[in-house]
Amino acid sequence: MSEPKHQIRALHTASTVTVYQAYPREIGLPAAQDGHFPAAWQRDRMTWIKPSFLWMMYRCGWASKEGQETVLAVEITREGFEWALGNACLTHYEQGLHPDHGTWKRQLKRAPARVQWDPERDLHLQPLPHRSLQLGLAGEASERYAEKWIVSINDVTALAHAIHSHVRDGALDAAQRLLPAERPYPASDTLLAHLRG
C-alpha cells in the first residue's frame, strides 16, 4: 500500500514528538550537554525542524556538511508541535487552498511558522513519491520552541555515522534496524487542512 502524499511520520510518544536539526559543533554539543540551546543559537532567525531522520541525513549529508556536523534529536511536546502546525502557513501559494496570491502572502508574512513538504528519502537518500514535513519556526514559534517545548536534546551524530557506514557497505537491513521507529503521527485532518499543498 502506498504512503499518503502528505502525512507526518515521526518518532513520537503520547506526549512528545522527536524532530531533527543539524548544527556546527559549537552549538550542537553544548545543546545536547545542557538540554537547551546555547547563547550562540540565534533565536531571531528561522529554525527548521524535521521529523524525518532520513530527510535530515539528506540535508546534512550524514553529518558531513560544513556547519552541520552535529545532528540533534530534539524531543518536544506534542502540544507545542501542534501549536506550530496550527499557526503555520505553506511556503508556497496553492490554488484552491488559498483564496488568492495576495491573501497567501499576507498569511505567510504574519505566520510564526511555515510548512513545506519535500520528497521523503530512502537509505540511499534518493527521493520517494511521498512527502516529508519541514517545519520552519520564527518569532513567537522560535521563542516557544527554545523556552517551552523542548523536553530533551540528544546528539545522534554517532548513529548517523553508523547507519551511513552500513549503507556504504551495502548492509541495508542492518542500516534499517538502526533507524528511529518513525510512524504516522496522529494529526487530525482539521490540523493539517490548511497545510496540504
SVG drawing of the C-alpha trace seen along z (x, -y; Angstrom):
<svg xmlns="http://www.w3.org/2000/svg" viewBox="-11 -41 44 48">
<polyline fill="none" stroke="black" stroke-width="0.4" points="0.0,0.0 1.4,-3.4 2.0,-6.1 -0.3,-9.1 1.4,-12.1 1.1,-14.4 1.4,-12.6 3.6,-13.4 5.7,-10.4 7.8,-10.8 9.2,-9.1 6.5,-10.0 5.1,-9.1 1.8,-10.0 3.2,-13.5 6.2,-14.2 7.5,-14.1 11.1,-14.0 12.5,-16.3 15.9,-16.7 18.3,-19.5 22.0,-19.8 24.4,-22.4 28.1,-23.2 29.8,-21.6 29.9,-24.8 26.1,-24.9 25.2,-21.2 27.5,-19.9 26.5,-22.3 22.8,-22.0 23.0,-18.2 25.0,-18.5 22.8,-21.2 19.4,-20.2 18.9,-23.7 20.4,-25.9 23.4,-28.0 23.6,-31.8 25.2,-31.4 22.0,-30.0 20.2,-32.8 16.5,-32.7 15.8,-35.7 16.5,-33.5 14.1,-31.0 14.9,-27.5 13.8,-24.4 12.8,-21.2 12.3,-17.9 10.5,-14.8 12.2,-12.6 15.6,-11.3 16.5,-10.3 15.4,-13.7 17.8,-15.2 20.5,-12.9 19.8,-14.1 20.0,-17.7 23.3,-17.4 25.0,-14.7 25.1,-12.2 26.6,-14.9 29.4,-15.7 28.4,-19.2 30.1,-22.2 28.2,-23.7 26.0,-20.6 28.5,-18.2 26.3,-17.6 22.9,-16.0 20.5,-16.6 17.3,-14.7 15.1,-17.2 12.2,-15.8 9.5,-18.4 5.9,-18.5 3.2,-17.4 1.2,-20.4 4.0,-22.7 4.4,-20.9 0.6,-21.1 0.6,-24.8 3.2,-25.4 1.2,-23.4 -2.0,-25.2 -0.3,-28.6 1.8,-27.7 1.4,-28.8 2.5,-26.9 5.8,-28.3 4.1,-28.4 0.8,-29.6 -1.6,-26.7 -4.6,-27.4 -7.8,-26.1 -6.3,-26.2 -5.6,-30.0 -8.3,-32.4 -5.7,-34.3 -2.0,-35.0 -2.2,-38.3 -4.1,-36.6 -1.5,-33.8 1.4,-36.4 -0.2,-38.2 -0.8,-34.9 2.8,-33.9 4.1,-37.3 2.1,-37.0 2.6,-33.3 5.1,-32.4 5.6,-29.0 5.8,-27.8 5.5,-24.4 6.9,-22.8 6.6,-19.2 9.7,-17.8 10.2,-14.3 10.9,-11.8 14.2,-9.9 15.3,-6.3 18.5,-4.9 20.5,-6.0 18.9,-9.5 17.0,-9.1 13.6,-10.8 10.4,-8.8 7.0,-9.5 5.5,-10.6 6.4,-13.8 8.2,-14.7 7.2,-17.7 9.7,-20.5 8.5,-23.0 10.1,-26.4 9.8,-28.4 10.3,-32.1 9.4,-34.9 7.0,-33.6 7.3,-30.0 11.1,-30.0 10.9,-31.6 8.3,-29.0 10.5,-26.2 13.6,-27.3 11.9,-28.2 8.8,-25.9 8.6,-22.9 12.0,-21.1 11.9,-18.0 15.3,-16.7 18.1,-17.1 20.3,-14.2 23.4,-14.1 22.7,-11.4 25.7,-12.1 27.3,-8.7 24.0,-7.0 24.1,-8.9 27.6,-7.7 26.8,-4.1 23.8,-4.0 25.8,-5.6 28.6,-3.1 26.1,-0.2 24.6,-1.8 28.1,-2.3 28.8,1.4 25.6,2.5 24.2,3.8 20.8,2.2 19.0,4.5 21.5,3.5 21.1,-0.2 17.3,0.2 17.3,1.7 19.1,-1.3 16.7,-3.9 14.4,-5.6 11.0,-3.9 9.0,-6.6 5.3,-6.0 2.3,-8.1 1.7,-11.0 -2.0,-11.2 -2.6,-14.7 -6.3,-15.4 -7.5,-16.4 -8.5,-19.7 -5.0,-20.4 -3.4,-19.8 -6.3,-21.0 -4.6,-24.4 -1.2,-22.8 -1.8,-20.2 -0.2,-21.7"/>
</svg>
